[in-house]
Amino acid sequence: MKNEIIESPEMGDPKSAQIRNGSHPGVPLSTPSSGVVGPEVNGSRPTFKPVTILEDLQAVRCAEFHPNGKLYAVGSNTKTLRICTYPKIEDVKDNSAPTAPTVLLKRTKHHKGSIYCLAWSPAGDLLATGSNDKTVKLMRFNSHACNLEGQEVELTMHDGTVRDVCFIEDTSNKTSLLVSGGAGDCKIYVTDCATGKTFQALSGHSGHILSLYNWGGAMFVSGSQDKTVRFWDLRTGGCVNIISPPAGQPNKGSAVASLAVDPSGRLLVCGHDDGSCALHDVRGSRALQRFTPHSGDLRSVRFSPGAYYLLTAGYDGRVVLTDLQGDLTCALPSVPVARHPDKVISARWHPDDFSFLSTSADKTAVLWTIPPV
């Protein structure tokens, strides 16, 4: 297995870094001078190590942790859906060798095509998957019994590859909504999960939808091949803001392959096809900065649970950690923390622990963590 380990930043206690407050001193990040190292080369700096490695026969596109943190789901190009157990991280030692994860549930031929995306509902009782077979599958999940229940619902309104899905809790009606987007007609569809009926088709993007993100409430954002980000409000059923490349510079900008908003709703991060990352002040409607952590397509961006760190993954085979604790208009320290021998397609933080999943064209999904001292 060629999953290499890179030195990670000096973080002190990772748990303490998750408490977002003004008194947190910030954690210095420094780029490793020795390149790729093993855990025994530099004992002074904590290192992310592979804990489990799930191997498939084709590229693994997506993985998402269950909201309770005890499970994660993985979707691959072999059309296979797996649900795996999150191991006891406190048992991981510096010299532990990675193992195969415990697979609780495996569905072969879950779709007729590759599984491009998946998402859990905030309550963890629903799981959705999207595919290049142009369908979305919606399933009920019993987190106590750890199994899928009842008849799955197949949604067929898309006329192209479904590239991303996300759930929104409609608290006023006490129902879950599923938002899905992709290629084809470039529309974003909103489905009532209780009835399985699609009741909104949101138009506006002129290119394929590549990414969707909701951070609680009725708002969500979409990123597109058309180089724009759109903010949508389901209460009004329309687009309420657009972030476009600079006016008069049509060659500026690049497809928005991934995006995320921090839990406060103040900071938007966009990952672009040119390897760059853009930070936007949502409330102030202004660009903060653009930096380039990757030399290939940047396919995944996610804030850590306390929003202190940004995790990015790209086609250059690297997962990079960026420290967001300083002035967001100044240069931000970044360091590679994991490497795959092929393109990295997604990286996702655990909801509580300082660990993450990465999925790759090298046919693996790897769980990484910093072993407890």
N, C-alpha and C positions, 0 to 999 in steps of 0.2 A: 504494500500500500504506500503510495507516494504522498500522502497528506503530510506536508511538512509543518513544523512548528516554528513560529517566529516569536522573538522576544516581545513581551507586552510591556505597556508603560508602567512606570512606578505609580501605583494607585493607592498605596496604603491599604486601608480596609475597604474592599469593594462594596461591602454592605453600607458603610457610612456614606459612600458617595451617592447613594440613592436618595438621600434626604435633601430635597431641593430647598435650600435657604441661603440667605445672603451671607451668613457667617461661615459657610463652608470655605475652607482655605483654597480650594482648587488643587488639582493634582497635576504635577508637571509630566508632560509626555516628551519622550525623546526618541528619535529614530535610532534603531539599533545600528551600531557601527560595524558589527561583525556579520551582517547579512543573516542568512538562515542559520539558526543555532538549535542545538538540542537543549533539553531542560537542564542538563548537568553542566553546561558550559558556563552559564552565568547564574549563580545561585542568588545574587543580590536583587534580582528583579523578577517579580512573578510572571509566569508564562501561561498562556492559554494552551491547554493540551487536549488532544482528541480523546474523548471518553468512550463514545460508541461510534461505530461506522456501519451504516446500512449500505449494503452493496446491491445494485440492481444490474440488469442487462443493458439498459439504455440510460440516457441522461435523466437525472432527477431534477425536476423543475421547481417544485414547491414543497414547503414544509411549514407548519404553523403549530405553535403550542396551544393546547387547550387552556382556557382562562384560569383553570385551577392549578395549572403548572404541573400536573401529574402525568400528563400524556402529551403526545404530539402526533399529528397526522402528516403523512408524506405522500405526494403524488408524483408519478414518473411518466416518461414517454412509453413505457411498456403497458400503459393504461391501468396500472395497478395502484390501488389505494391501500395504504397500510396505516394502522394506528399502533403506536409504540409506547412503551412505558418510559417515563423519565426516571433515570436511575437515582440512587442516593448519592448525591454529589459529595456529601461529607465522607463517603468511603473511598473517594478517589485519592490516590497517592501520587507523589511526584514521579515515581518509577512505574506506575500502573500502565500496562499495555491496553490499548483500546480494544473493546470487545464488540460483538454484534449486539444490537439492541434487542430487547424482548418485544416481539411483535404480538400484540393482543388480537388484532383483527387484520385479515388480509383479503382484499377483494381483487381478483384478477378480472380483466375485461370490464372494469367498472364503467369505463366509457368506451365508445367505438374508436376513439382517438387518444392522443396524448393528453394527460392531465396537466393543464397549464397553470391553474391557480386553485386555491382552496381557502376557506375561511370558516372560523367558528363564530357562532353568535356570542354576544357578551355574556349571556347566561350559561353558555356552553351546552345548550340542549339542542342545537341545530348545527349541521355541518353542510357546507355547500362546496361543490367542485365545478370547475369550468374546463372546457376542452376545445380542441380544434375540430371536434365532430359537431361544433356549433351549438351544443347543448349545455345547460346547467343542471346539475342534479342536486336536489335538496333532500336532506335526510334528518330524521330525528335521532338524537343520541342520548342514551341513558348513561350519565357519568358515574352512577353508583354501580351499575352492572357492567359498565365499559363496553356497551354494544349498541349497534344501530337497531332502531325499532321501527316496526310498521312498514308501510309501502313508501318507497322513495318517490318524490315528485320530479318529473323530467320537464324542464322548461325549454321550449323550442322557438322562442321569439327572435333569437339572434340569427343573422345570415352570414356570419363569419366566425373566426376563432374567438372564443371567450377568453380575454386576456386577464381580467381581474374581477373579483367579487368582494363585497364587504357588506356587513350587516349594520342596520340602524335600529335601535329600540325606539318604537313610537310609544312613549310613556303615557301620552294622553289617551290612546286607544288600547294600551297594554298589548301591543302586538309587535312582532319582529318584521322588519322589512329587509328585503335583499336587493342590493344594488349591483348591477352587472354591466360590463362594457367590454368592447373588443373591436374586431375588424368588421368588415361588411358595411352596414349603413351608418356606422359611427355614432349610433344612438346609445344612450345610457337608459337601461330599463330598471324600473322599480317594481318589485313583486311583493305582495302580501303573503307572508309565509304561512299564515293560518289557513288561507283559502287556496294558495298556489296560483292566484290570479295576478297577472301583470297589469298594473293600473296606470303607469306613467311611462312615457317614452320621451326622454329629454334630448332635444336636438341643439346643436351649437358647434360641436367640433367638426372640423373639415378633414380630419385624419383619424386613423385608427386610435381607439382608446387603449392605452397601455397600462394605466395605473389608476386605482381608486383608493380613497382613504377617508375614514370617519373617525373622529376623536370624541364621540359622545354628542348627544343632542341631534338636531335635525339637519345639521350642515355636513356636507362632505366635499371633497375636492377630486378632480379628475385631471390626469396628465395624458397628453396625446402626441401622436406623430406630427400633428400640426404645430408643434413647438409651444403650445399654450397650456396654461393651467386654468381651469375654471372652478369657481366656488359655486356650489348649488345649495339652495335652501328648500327642503321639502315642504315647508309651511307655505311657501309661495309657489312652489312647483317650477322654479326657474333659476337661471344663472344670475348670481348677484355680484360677481366680480370676475375679471379676467386678468391674468398676468401674461403678457405677450413679450416677444423679443423686442429690443429697442426699435422705435419707429424709424423708418427710412433706412434701416439696415437689414434687408431681407435675408442676407446671408448669415446674419448673427443668430445665435440660438441653435438649439438641437432638440431632437425629439425628447419628450419628458417620459423617460422609461419607468421611473419610480418616484413616489413622493410620500411624505409623511408630515403630520402636524403634531407639535408637542402637546401634552395633555392639557396645558393651559389655553390652547388655541391661539397662542401669540406668535409662534415661530413655525414657518413652513420650510421644509427642505425638499429640493427637487434633484433627482439624479438624472443626468442626461447621457445621450448616446455618444457624446464626444469625450466621456470620462470625467466631465466636470460636475460640480455640486453647487447649487445655488441656495442661499439662505435669504428668506424674505420675512420682514416684519409684517405680520398679517394685519394687525390693528392700525399700524402707521402707514400701510400700503406702500412700503418702500423696500427696494432691494438692499440687503445688507452687504453681501459679498458673494463672489463666485471663486471657487478654488478647484483644483484638479487632483483628486486623490488617486485616480486610476488612469492607466495608459490605454485602456480599452473601454468599450461600452460600460457605463455604470448602470447596473440592473436592479439594485436594491438599496434602499436607504431606510433606516429605522433609528429612532431615539431609544436610548436605554430607559428603563422604567422610571427613573427619576429625572430623565432628560439632561443628565450631565454629559453624556457621551453620544456620539453618532456612530453607527455601524454602517459601513458601505461595502458593497460587493460588486465585482466587475469581471468583465471578460478577460482581464489580464491575469486571472487566476488568484487574485488576492482578496482578503477581507481586511478592511482598514478601520481603525478606531480613531476618531477625532475628538479632541477635548473641547467642549463648548462652554467652559466655565469662565473664560475671559471676555474681553471686548469682542463682540461678534462682527465688528467692522474691521478688526485687525487679523493678521495672519494667525491661523489656528494650528496648533501642533497635531500632527497625525502620525500614526505608526501602524505598519502592517502587523496583524495579530494572527493570521492564519493564511495558509496557501494551499491551493489545489493544483494538480498538474494540468487541469483544463479549466475552461470558463466557469466562474462562479455565477449562478443564476439568482440565488436568493440567500439572504442571511436574516435571521430572526432572533431577537432577544427572548430569553425566558422571562415570564411576567414578574418574577420575584428575585431570582438568583442572577449572579453575574456570570451567566453562561449563554451560549447562543448556538443555533443550528445553521449550517451552511449546506446548500445543495448545489450540485455541479454537473457539468457535462462529462465529468470523469466517472459518472454512474454511481456516485455516492451521495449520501446525506450524512454529515458529520456533526456530532454534538461536541462542543468545545467548552472547557471551563478552566478556571484557575484553581488548582487543588488547594484545599484548606491548609493553612500553615500549622 
